[in-house]
Structure formats: C-alpha cells, structure tokens
Amino acid sequence: MEHEDRRRVKVLSSHNVEELRAFLQEKANEPPPPPASYMIGGVVRAVFPELCALRKRGYTLHMLVRIFQENGLRVTATALCGYMMRLNEDADGSRARGERKGTTQLSTSGSEARRHLVMKPDVPL
C-alpha cells in the first residue's frame, strides 16, 4: 500500500506555482552564496578585476605569482597567464564557452594564430 502512495502524481494548484515563481524571482535578485572552497582557477576568477588593475599599474605576471605565493597559493606564471587570457576572452565575449579556438580563424597558419594569443609574462600592460 505504501508503494502505491509514492507513485501517485501530485497535482499542484496555480497558487503553488505562483508562490514558487515569486520565491525564485526573489532569489534571482540575491547574490549567489560564495563556495566553501576554491580551486586555483576559481581564485583567479574571483580576484580577476584586481589582477587586471595591478597589471595596468605595471605589475608583471611574476610579481603577481609572488603575491599568490606570499598568500599561500601556488600558481605558475604560465598557468596564471592562461587563466587571465581565458577570463579576458570571456569578458570580451570574443569566444563562446566550449567553442574551439581554430573554428573562427581565417588563417591556417598556427604561428600567425599564436602571435595574437601570446601574453608575454614580463611585459606590463
């Protein structure tokens, strides 16, 4: 008998749906809760605006890596450069998430494509 009760379809009223809709709209206006823990990519994403501001003020990637190390976070200049390039592309909207890099290029020369994507670690922005 218990098994049959669990299989019954529950029908909700339009009032229930409207209450849920109002609750979800209220939640949509709240900022999302911060995660309990971060991976290094999440840390870089969380502090990306501050990293960009420091780069504009003349900080090199190696200086930023040293700041990470002083705060107990290990990241290489190459990894930090990659994270920042990816976040910069996402911010610019130049590439949709999951889209392959080579699909929008007109040139087939790999060296020509890399020339536009390389961020030199010790050159201030």
N, C-alpha and C positions, 0 to 999 in steps of 0.2 A: 504494500500500500504506500509506503514512504517513497518508493521508487517512482510511482506514478505522479506524486505531488511535485517532484523535482522536474518532471518533464512537461508540466503544463506551461503553456505560454502565458507570460504575464502581460497584460494589456494596460498601458498607461494612458491617462487622460491628457488632454491638451494642456491642462493646468500644470501637470508634472513636467511636460516638455518646456513650457514657458518658464517655469522655475529653474530648470536646468540651463536654459538659454541665458537667463539673467545672471545666474551664477557664473557661467563660463565667460560672459562679457565682462563681468566684474574682475575675474581672474586675468583676463587678457590685458587689463589696464595696469596690473601689478607687475613689477619686475620679477623675473624668474629667480628662484632661490639659488644661491651660489652652490656649486658642487662641494661635496665633503672633501674631495681630493682632486688634484690636477696631475696630468702628465705634463711633460715639458712643453709640448705643443699648446696645451691649454693655458699654461703660464704665459707663454709668449703672446698668445691671442688676448689674454686678459690685460697685459701691460703694453700691447702694441702701440696705442696712441702715445704713451710716454716714451717708448723706444724711438718712435718717429721724431718726436720733439727733440730728443737727445741727439739723434743723427743730424737733424737740421742745425743744431748748435755746434756741430763739429766732432761729435764722438765717433770713434771708429768702431767697427764690429768687435775688434779685440778688446777695446775698452768696455764695451757692453758685456762681453763674455766675462771679463774680470768682475764686473758688478754682479753678475749672476753668481760667480764663484764665491764672492765675498758674502753672499746671502745664502750659501749652502746649496746652490743649484749647479749641476754640471751640464754644460752645453758647449759644443764646439762652434767655432766661428762659421764653419761650413753649414752646420745644422741651423744655426741662428739665421744665417743669410737665406737659407731655403725657406724657413718658416716665414720670415719677413717678406720675401718675394711673393710667396703664396698668399699671404694675408693682404699684401698690397694689390695683387691681381684681383682678389675677391672684392676689395674695397672699390677698385676702379670698375669692376664689372666687366673686365676685358675677357674673362673666360668663365663659362658656366661650370659649376661644380661637376666633376666627373667627365668633362669633355677632354678629349685627348689634345695635347699641345699641337701636334702636327696637322690636325684636321683643318685649321683655318689659315695655314701658311701657304702663300703662293709659291715661294721658292722651295726647291727640293734640296738645296744645299744646307747641310747640317751646320757647317761653320758659320754661315750667314745668319741662321736662326739663333745660334748661341751668342753671337755678337750682341744681340738685342736683349738677351736674358741674363747675362752675367753681371752680378753686382760685385765689384772688387771690394774685399774686406777692409782695406785700409784707406779708402778714399772717402772723405766726408761728403755728405750730400749737399 
